[in-house]
Amino acid sequence: MPPAQSPSSPGSPDSRAPQGTSTTPAAGGNDSIDALDGRLIRLLAEEPRIGVLECSRRLQVARGTVQARLDRLQAKGVISGFGPEVDPAAIGYPVTAFATLEISQGQGADVRAHLARVPEVLELHTITGIGDMLVRIVARSNADLQRVIDRVVGFDGIVRSSTAIVLENPVPYRILPLVDQAAAE
């Protein structure tokens, strides 16, 4: 977990929450966030450069309350970071694909380490079902995607792969509807 942000910098350039997993409870009760937490998270997501003082003004609560809430949400893993959101297409990687990988028994750690060294691998999930891992990758073009796939599967621990190219992303990664629901429960 990243260190706590200073009271005046929850919206510093590296202050947007990264995509990832949560440490909040699974199905069942919601002891993670309440309505004020939800409003605070929404405000920070909509205006990531806003400071604690301005958050307190907008939420009409004491500055210390906002800071305490931020500290608690970070400590519980609800807010895991404050980094900028970067669009891969805007930096020259407009092609996105998902690769399902089947790996050799006992090779999981080595395959994860291999994939972590490939810059075009944005996410890696271990999964159930037909494959063992699901990897989100990006490339500069369809031709470049072949180079990326060759690099991904060019490891002895990977037995088979299947790749699907993303055509459009009508519902991009989002978290605020889920935050709103959790805060209302």
C-alpha positions as CSV (number, residue, x, y, z in Angstrom):
1,M,0.0,0.0,0.0
2,P,1.3,3.4,-0.9
3,P,2.2,5.8,2.0
4,A,-0.6,8.1,3.2
5,Q,-0.9,11.3,1.2
6,S,-0.1,14.6,2.9
7,P,-3.2,16.5,4.0
8,S,-3.0,19.0,1.2
9,S,-2.2,16.6,-1.7
10,P,-4.8,13.9,-2.2
11,G,-5.0,15.1,-5.8
12,S,-1.3,15.2,-6.5
13,P,-0.3,13.9,-10.0
14,D,0.1,10.4,-8.8
15,S,-3.1,10.4,-6.9
16,R,-5.7,8.5,-9.0
17,A,-6.7,5.1,-7.8
18,P,-5.2,2.4,-10.0
19,Q,-7.3,-0.4,-11.4
20,G,-7.0,-3.5,-9.3
21,T,-8.4,-5.6,-6.6
22,S,-9.9,-4.6,-3.4
23,T,-9.4,-5.8,0.1
24,T,-13.0,-5.1,1.1
25,P,-15.3,-7.8,2.4
26,A,-16.8,-10.3,-0.1
27,A,-20.6,-10.9,-0.4
28,G,-22.5,-10.1,2.7
29,G,-22.2,-7.1,5.0
30,N,-20.7,-3.8,4.1
31,D,-18.4,-2.5,6.9
32,S,-16.1,-0.7,4.5
33,I,-17.8,2.5,3.5
34,D,-20.8,4.7,4.4
35,A,-22.5,7.6,2.5
36,L,-19.9,10.2,3.4
37,D,-17.1,7.9,2.3
38,G,-19.0,7.3,-0.9
39,R,-19.3,11.1,-1.5
40,L,-15.6,11.6,-0.7
41,I,-14.5,8.9,-3.1
42,R,-16.8,10.2,-5.9
43,L,-15.5,13.8,-5.4
44,L,-11.9,12.6,-5.6
45,A,-12.6,10.5,-8.7
46,E,-14.3,13.4,-10.4
47,E,-11.8,16.0,-9.4
48,P,-8.5,14.1,-8.6
49,R,-6.5,17.3,-8.0
50,I,-8.8,18.6,-5.3
51,G,-7.2,19.1,-1.9
52,V,-8.4,18.0,1.5
53,L,-9.5,21.5,2.5
54,E,-11.6,21.9,-0.6
55,C,-13.1,18.4,-0.1
56,S,-14.1,19.4,3.4
57,R,-15.7,22.6,2.1
58,R,-17.7,20.8,-0.6
59,L,-18.7,17.9,1.6
60,Q,-19.5,20.4,4.4
61,V,-17.6,18.5,7.0
62,A,-14.4,19.3,9.1
63,R,-11.1,19.1,7.4
64,G,-10.0,16.6,10.1
65,T,-13.0,14.4,9.2
66,V,-12.0,14.3,5.6
67,Q,-8.3,13.5,6.5
68,A,-9.4,10.8,8.9
69,R,-11.7,9.3,6.3
70,L,-9.0,9.3,3.7
71,D,-6.5,7.7,6.1
72,R,-9.0,5.0,7.1
73,L,-10.0,4.3,3.5
74,Q,-6.3,3.9,2.6
75,A,-5.5,1.8,5.6
76,K,-8.4,-0.6,4.7
77,G,-7.4,-0.8,1.1
78,V,-10.6,0.9,-0.2
79,I,-8.5,3.6,-1.8
80,S,-5.3,2.1,-3.0
81,G,-3.6,5.0,-4.7
82,F,-3.9,8.4,-6.3
83,G,-2.2,8.1,-9.6
84,P,-3.2,9.6,-13.0
85,E,-5.3,7.6,-15.4
86,V,-3.3,7.1,-18.6
87,D,-5.0,6.2,-21.9
88,P,-2.7,3.7,-23.7
89,A,-4.0,4.9,-27.1
90,A,-3.0,8.5,-26.3
91,I,0.6,7.3,-25.8
92,G,0.8,5.3,-29.0
93,Y,-0.9,1.9,-28.1
94,P,-4.4,2.0,-29.6
95,V,-4.8,-1.8,-30.0
96,T,-6.0,-3.7,-26.9
97,A,-6.4,-7.5,-26.8
98,F,-7.1,-10.1,-24.2
99,A,-5.0,-13.3,-24.2
100,T,-6.1,-16.5,-22.4
101,L,-3.1,-18.5,-21.5
102,E,-2.7,-22.1,-20.5
103,I,0.4,-22.8,-18.4
104,S,2.4,-25.8,-17.4
105,Q,1.7,-27.2,-14.0
106,G,4.0,-25.6,-11.4
107,Q,5.1,-22.8,-13.7
108,G,2.7,-20.1,-12.4
109,A,5.3,-18.0,-10.5
110,D,7.7,-18.1,-13.4
111,V,5.1,-17.2,-15.9
112,R,3.9,-14.3,-13.7
113,A,7.5,-13.0,-13.4
114,H,7.9,-13.3,-17.2
115,L,4.7,-11.4,-18.0
116,A,5.6,-8.7,-15.4
117,R,8.6,-7.9,-17.6
118,V,6.5,-7.3,-20.7
119,P,5.6,-3.5,-20.7
120,E,2.6,-4.1,-23.0
121,V,1.0,-6.4,-20.4
122,L,-1.4,-4.1,-18.5
123,E,-3.1,-6.7,-16.3
124,L,-2.8,-10.3,-15.4
125,H,-5.5,-12.4,-13.7
126,T,-5.4,-16.0,-12.8
127,I,-8.7,-17.5,-13.7
128,T,-10.9,-20.6,-13.7
129,G,-12.3,-22.2,-16.8
130,I,-10.6,-23.1,-20.0
131,G,-7.4,-21.1,-19.4
132,D,-5.2,-20.4,-16.4
133,M,-4.4,-16.7,-16.9
134,L,-6.2,-13.8,-18.6
135,V,-3.8,-11.0,-19.8
136,R,-4.8,-7.6,-21.1
137,I,-2.2,-6.4,-23.6
138,V,-1.8,-3.4,-25.8
139,A,0.1,-2.8,-29.0
140,R,0.9,0.0,-31.5
141,S,-0.9,-1.7,-34.4
142,N,-2.4,-5.1,-35.3
143,A,1.0,-6.0,-36.8
144,D,2.7,-4.9,-33.6
145,L,0.2,-7.1,-31.7
146,Q,1.9,-10.1,-33.2
147,R,5.2,-9.0,-31.8
148,V,3.7,-8.6,-28.3
149,I,1.9,-12.0,-28.5
150,D,5.2,-13.6,-29.6
151,R,6.9,-12.1,-26.6
152,V,4.1,-13.1,-24.2
153,V,4.0,-16.7,-25.3
154,G,7.7,-17.0,-25.9
155,F,8.2,-18.7,-22.6
156,D,8.5,-22.4,-21.9
157,G,5.9,-22.3,-19.1
158,I,3.1,-21.2,-21.5
159,V,1.5,-24.1,-23.3
160,R,-1.2,-22.5,-25.4
161,S,-2.8,-19.1,-25.9
162,S,-5.9,-17.7,-27.4
163,T,-6.2,-13.9,-28.2
164,A,-9.2,-11.7,-28.8
165,I,-8.7,-8.2,-30.1
166,V,-10.9,-5.5,-28.6
167,L,-13.1,-3.7,-31.1
168,E,-14.7,-1.2,-28.8
169,N,-15.0,-0.5,-25.1
170,P,-18.6,0.8,-24.6
171,V,-18.4,0.4,-20.8
172,P,-14.8,1.4,-19.8
173,Y,-13.5,0.4,-16.4
174,R,-15.5,2.1,-13.8
175,I,-15.9,1.9,-10.1
176,L,-18.2,4.8,-9.0
177,P,-21.6,2.9,-9.6
178,L,-20.2,0.2,-7.3
179,V,-19.1,2.8,-4.7
180,D,-22.5,4.4,-4.8
181,Q,-24.2,1.0,-4.2
182,A,-21.8,0.0,-1.4
183,A,-22.3,3.4,0.3
184,A,-26.1,3.0,0.1
185,E,-26.1,-0.4,1.8
